[in-house]
């Protein structure tokens, strides 16, 4: 549960970081994919609780 709380606390930082790096589009696409994967993992973990 602590890991889930930490992930949720870091999520806004990741999203803001993605917005600040709009000049490097391929890297942003990769980061967005990573964030989506993280959100999917969070959803799966929450469904398992």
Biopython code that builds the backbone (N, CA, C, O; Angstrom):
import numpy as np
from Bio.PDB.StructureBuilder import StructureBuilder

atoms = [
    (1, "UNK", "N", (0.821, -1.191, 0.000)),
    (1, "UNK", "CA", (0.000, 0.000, 0.000)),
    (1, "UNK", "C", (0.871, 1.263, 0.000)),
    (1, "UNK", "O", (0.498, 2.278, -0.589)),
    (2, "UNK", "N", (2.038, 1.194, 0.667)),
    (2, "UNK", "CA", (2.936, 2.349, 0.664)),
    (2, "UNK", "C", (3.436, 2.650, -0.748)),
    (2, "UNK", "O", (3.570, 3.808, -1.141)),
    (3, "UNK", "N", (3.710, 1.578, -1.506)),
    (3, "UNK", "CA", (4.189, 1.753, -2.874)),
    (3, "UNK", "C", (3.128, 2.454, -3.720)),
    (3, "UNK", "O", (3.448, 3.312, -4.543)),
    (4, "UNK", "N", (1.871, 2.086, -3.514)),
    (4, "UNK", "CA", (0.770, 2.714, -4.245)),
    (4, "UNK", "C", (0.669, 4.194, -3.886)),
    (4, "UNK", "O", (0.474, 5.033, -4.766)),
    (5, "UNK", "N", (0.799, 4.516, -2.609)),
    (5, "UNK", "CA", (0.726, 5.907, -2.172)),
    (5, "UNK", "C", (1.878, 6.724, -2.755)),
    (5, "UNK", "O", (1.681, 7.865, -3.173)),
    (6, "UNK", "N", (3.062, 6.152, -2.783)),
    (6, "UNK", "CA", (4.213, 6.851, -3.359)),
    (6, "UNK", "C", (4.029, 7.075, -4.849)),
    (6, "UNK", "O", (4.354, 8.142, -5.370)),
    (7, "UNK", "N", (3.507, 6.070, -5.530)),
    (7, "UNK", "CA", (3.283, 6.199, -6.967)),
    (7, "UNK", "C", (2.269, 7.290, -7.248)),
    (7, "UNK", "O", (2.458, 8.099, -8.157)),
    (8, "UNK", "N", (1.200, 7.318, -6.480)),
    (8, "UNK", "CA", (0.191, 8.356, -6.673)),
    (8, "UNK", "C", (0.728, 9.743, -6.340)),
    (8, "UNK", "O", (0.321, 10.733, -6.947)),
    (9, "UNK", "N", (1.640, 9.815, -5.377)),
    (9, "UNK", "CA", (2.234, 11.109, -5.028)),
    (9, "UNK", "C", (3.177, 11.594, -6.115)),
    (9, "UNK", "O", (3.296, 12.799, -6.337)),
    (10, "UNK", "N", (3.852, 10.672, -6.799)),
    (10, "UNK", "CA", (4.800, 11.045, -7.847)),
    (10, "UNK", "C", (4.132, 11.300, -9.192)),
    (10, "UNK", "O", (4.732, 11.927, -10.064)),
    (11, "UNK", "N", (2.929, 10.836, -9.372)),
    (11, "UNK", "CA", (2.256, 10.961, -10.662)),
    (11, "UNK", "C", (2.144, 12.405, -11.151)),
    (11, "UNK", "O", (2.432, 12.657, -12.321)),
    (12, "UNK", "N", (1.739, 13.367, -10.313)),
    (12, "UNK", "CA", (1.681, 14.757, -10.809)),
    (12, "UNK", "C", (3.043, 15.282, -11.251)),
    (12, "UNK", "O", (3.127, 16.060, -12.200)),
    (13, "UNK", "N", (4.099, 14.867, -10.578)),
    (13, "UNK", "CA", (5.441, 15.291, -10.955)),
    (13, "UNK", "C", (5.783, 14.748, -12.340)),
    (13, "UNK", "O", (6.348, 15.460, -13.171)),
    (14, "UNK", "N", (5.441, 13.497, -12.580)),
    (14, "UNK", "CA", (5.685, 12.903, -13.895)),
    (14, "UNK", "C", (4.891, 13.617, -14.980)),
    (14, "UNK", "O", (5.404, 13.880, -16.068)),
    (15, "UNK", "N", (3.646, 13.923, -14.677)),
    (15, "UNK", "CA", (2.811, 14.600, -15.672)),
    (15, "UNK", "C", (3.314, 16.010, -15.957)),
    (15, "UNK", "O", (3.318, 16.442, -17.110)),
    (16, "UNK", "N", (3.734, 16.727, -14.929)),
    (16, "UNK", "CA", (4.274, 18.073, -15.134)),
    (16, "UNK", "C", (5.584, 18.013, -15.905)),
    (16, "UNK", "O", (5.839, 18.853, -16.768)),
    (17, "UNK", "N", (6.411, 17.029, -15.601)),
    (17, "UNK", "CA", (7.672, 16.869, -16.316)),
    (17, "UNK", "C", (7.448, 16.597, -17.786)),
    (17, "UNK", "O", (8.209, 17.068, -18.631)),
    (18, "UNK", "N", (6.414, 15.844, -18.100)),
    (18, "UNK", "CA", (6.092, 15.558, -19.494)),
    (18, "UNK", "C", (5.686, 16.840, -20.210)),
    (18, "UNK", "O", (6.082, 17.059, -21.355)),
    (19, "UNK", "N", (4.914, 17.676, -19.560)),
    (19, "UNK", "CA", (4.477, 18.929, -20.168)),
    (19, "UNK", "C", (5.621, 19.895, -20.396)),
    (19, "UNK", "O", (5.570, 20.685, -21.339)),
    (20, "UNK", "N", (6.631, 19.861, -19.581)),
    (20, "UNK", "CA", (7.767, 20.771, -19.702)),
    (20, "UNK", "C", (8.717, 20.365, -20.816)),
    (20, "UNK", "O", (9.536, 21.172, -21.253)),
    (21, "UNK", "N", (8.621, 19.137, -21.277)),
    (21, "UNK", "CA", (9.551, 18.644, -22.291)),
    (21, "UNK", "C", (8.876, 18.478, -23.651)),
    (21, "UNK", "O", (9.170, 17.526, -24.374)),
    (22, "UNK", "N", (7.990, 19.379, -23.998)),
    (22, "UNK", "CA", (7.230, 19.252, -25.239)),
    (22, "UNK", "C", (8.109, 19.388, -26.480)),
    (22, "UNK", "O", (7.685, 18.996, -27.567)),
    (23, "UNK", "N", (9.319, 19.933, -26.351)),
    (23, "UNK", "CA", (10.187, 20.122, -27.508)),
    (23, "UNK", "C", (10.844, 18.820, -27.963)),
    (23, "UNK", "O", (11.385, 18.776, -29.068)),
    (24, "UNK", "N", (10.818, 17.787, -27.174)),
    (24, "UNK", "CA", (11.399, 16.497, -27.549)),
    (24, "UNK", "C", (10.274, 15.474, -27.687)),
    (24, "UNK", "O", (10.062, 14.644, -26.803)),
    (25, "UNK", "N", (9.566, 15.547, -28.793)),
    (25, "UNK", "CA", (8.348, 14.757, -28.964)),
    (25, "UNK", "C", (8.519, 13.250, -28.824)),
    (25, "UNK", "O", (7.710, 12.635, -28.130)),
    (26, "UNK", "N", (9.515, 12.612, -29.436)),
    (26, "UNK", "CA", (9.625, 11.149, -29.255)),
    (26, "UNK", "C", (9.825, 10.753, -27.790)),
    (26, "UNK", "O", (9.276, 9.748, -27.337)),
    (27, "UNK", "N", (10.592, 11.524, -27.067)),
    (27, "UNK", "CA", (10.809, 11.225, -25.653)),
    (27, "UNK", "C", (9.511, 11.407, -24.866)),
    (27, "UNK", "O", (9.218, 10.647, -23.943)),
    (28, "UNK", "N", (8.745, 12.419, -25.243)),
    (28, "UNK", "CA", (7.462, 12.662, -24.566)),
    (28, "UNK", "C", (6.510, 11.497, -24.838)),
    (28, "UNK", "O", (5.813, 11.040, -23.932)),
    (29, "UNK", "N", (6.479, 11.019, -26.074)),
    (29, "UNK", "CA", (5.620, 9.879, -26.392)),
    (29, "UNK", "C", (5.996, 8.675, -25.540)),
    (29, "UNK", "O", (5.118, 7.958, -25.060)),
    (30, "UNK", "N", (7.275, 8.448, -25.350)),
    (30, "UNK", "CA", (7.727, 7.334, -24.516)),
    (30, "UNK", "C", (7.301, 7.542, -23.069)),
    (30, "UNK", "O", (6.861, 6.602, -22.407)),
    (31, "UNK", "N", (7.431, 8.775, -22.577)),
    (31, "UNK", "CA", (7.045, 9.059, -21.202)),
    (31, "UNK", "C", (5.547, 8.888, -21.004)),
    (31, "UNK", "O", (5.108, 8.366, -19.979)),
    (32, "UNK", "N", (4.768, 9.325, -21.978)),
    (32, "UNK", "CA", (3.315, 9.158, -21.883)),
    (32, "UNK", "C", (2.971, 7.669, -21.845)),
    (32, "UNK", "O", (2.103, 7.244, -21.083)),
    (33, "UNK", "N", (3.650, 6.891, -22.664)),
    (33, "UNK", "CA", (3.439, 5.443, -22.639)),
    (33, "UNK", "C", (3.803, 4.852, -21.287)),
    (33, "UNK", "O", (3.100, 3.980, -20.776)),
    (34, "UNK", "N", (4.899, 5.326, -20.707)),
    (34, "UNK", "CA", (5.314, 4.849, -19.383)),
    (34, "UNK", "C", (4.277, 5.220, -18.320)),
    (34, "UNK", "O", (3.974, 4.420, -17.435)),
    (35, "UNK", "N", (3.740, 6.427, -18.413)),
    (35, "UNK", "CA", (2.732, 6.879, -17.444)),
    (35, "UNK", "C", (1.467, 6.044, -17.586)),
    (35, "UNK", "O", (0.864, 5.645, -16.589)),
    (36, "UNK", "N", (1.062, 5.778, -18.835)),
    (36, "UNK", "CA", (-0.123, 4.946, -19.052)),
    (36, "UNK", "C", (0.093, 3.547, -18.483)),
    (36, "UNK", "O", (-0.817, 2.974, -17.885)),
    (37, "UNK", "N", (1.282, 3.000, -18.666)),
    (37, "UNK", "CA", (1.581, 1.682, -18.122)),
    (37, "UNK", "C", (1.543, 1.705, -16.593)),
    (37, "UNK", "O", (1.064, 0.762, -15.963)),
    (38, "UNK", "N", (2.050, 2.783, -16.007)),
    (38, "UNK", "CA", (2.024, 2.923, -14.551)),
    (38, "UNK", "C", (0.598, 3.008, -14.045)),
    (38, "UNK", "O", (0.250, 2.382, -13.044)),
    (39, "UNK", "N", (-0.231, 3.785, -14.737)),
    (39, "UNK", "CA", (-1.633, 3.905, -14.331)),
    (39, "UNK", "C", (-2.354, 2.562, -14.454)),
    (39, "UNK", "O", (-3.167, 2.212, -13.599)),
    (40, "UNK", "N", (-2.061, 1.820, -15.507)),
    (40, "UNK", "CA", (-2.654, 0.495, -15.662)),
    (40, "UNK", "C", (-2.243, -0.425, -14.511)),
    (40, "UNK", "O", (-3.057, -1.183, -13.983)),
    (41, "UNK", "N", (-0.971, -0.345, -14.137)),
    (41, "UNK", "CA", (-0.487, -1.169, -13.025)),
    (41, "UNK", "C", (-1.161, -0.772, -11.718)),
    (41, "UNK", "O", (-1.488, -1.633, -10.901)),
    (42, "UNK", "N", (-1.370, 0.522, -11.517)),
    (42, "UNK", "CA", (-2.041, 0.998, -10.309)),
    (42, "UNK", "C", (-3.478, 0.491, -10.277)),
    (42, "UNK", "O", (-3.956, 0.018, -9.246)),
    (43, "UNK", "N", (-4.166, 0.595, -11.422)),
    (43, "UNK", "CA", (-5.540, 0.111, -11.492)),
    (43, "UNK", "C", (-5.614, -1.379, -11.179)),
    (43, "UNK", "O", (-6.499, -1.823, -10.448)),
    (44, "UNK", "N", (-4.685, -2.144, -11.732)),
    (44, "UNK", "CA", (-4.664, -3.577, -11.484)),
    (44, "UNK", "C", (-4.412, -3.870, -10.014)),
    (44, "UNK", "O", (-5.044, -4.751, -9.430)),
    (45, "UNK", "N", (-3.487, -3.128, -9.422)),
    (45, "UNK", "CA", (-3.167, -3.344, -8.006)),
    (45, "UNK", "C", (-4.353, -2.973, -7.109)),
    (45, "UNK", "O", (-4.645, -3.661, -6.131)),
    (46, "UNK", "N", (-5.023, -1.882, -7.457)),
    (46, "UNK", "CA", (-6.176, -1.458, -6.666)),
    (46, "UNK", "C", (-7.331, -2.460, -6.805)),
    (46, "UNK", "O", (-8.061, -2.698, -5.843)),
    (47, "UNK", "N", (-7.497, -3.038, -7.981)),
    (47, "UNK", "CA", (-8.557, -4.016, -8.183)),
    (47, "UNK", "C", (-8.276, -5.283, -7.386)),
    (47, "UNK", "O", (-9.199, -5.989, -6.982)),
    (48, "UNK", "N", (-6.998, -5.565, -7.164)),
    (48, "UNK", "CA", (-6.618, -6.746, -6.410)),
    (48, "UNK", "C", (-6.769, -6.570, -4.906)),
    (48, "UNK", "O", (-6.798, -7.554, -4.166)),
    (49, "UNK", "N", (-6.867, -5.322, -4.447)),
    (49, "UNK", "CA", (-6.965, -5.070, -2.992)),
    (49, "UNK", "C", (-8.333, -5.376, -2.438)),
    (49, "UNK", "O", (-8.563, -5.214, -1.240)),
]
sb = StructureBuilder()
sb.init_structure("model")
sb.init_model(0)
sb.init_chain("A")
sb.init_seg("    ")
for serial, (resi, resn, name, xyz) in enumerate(atoms, 1):
    if name == "N":
        sb.init_residue(resn, " ", resi, " ")
    sb.init_atom(name, np.array(xyz, "f"), 0.0, 1.0, " ", f" {name:<3s}", serial, name[0])
structure = sb.get_structure()
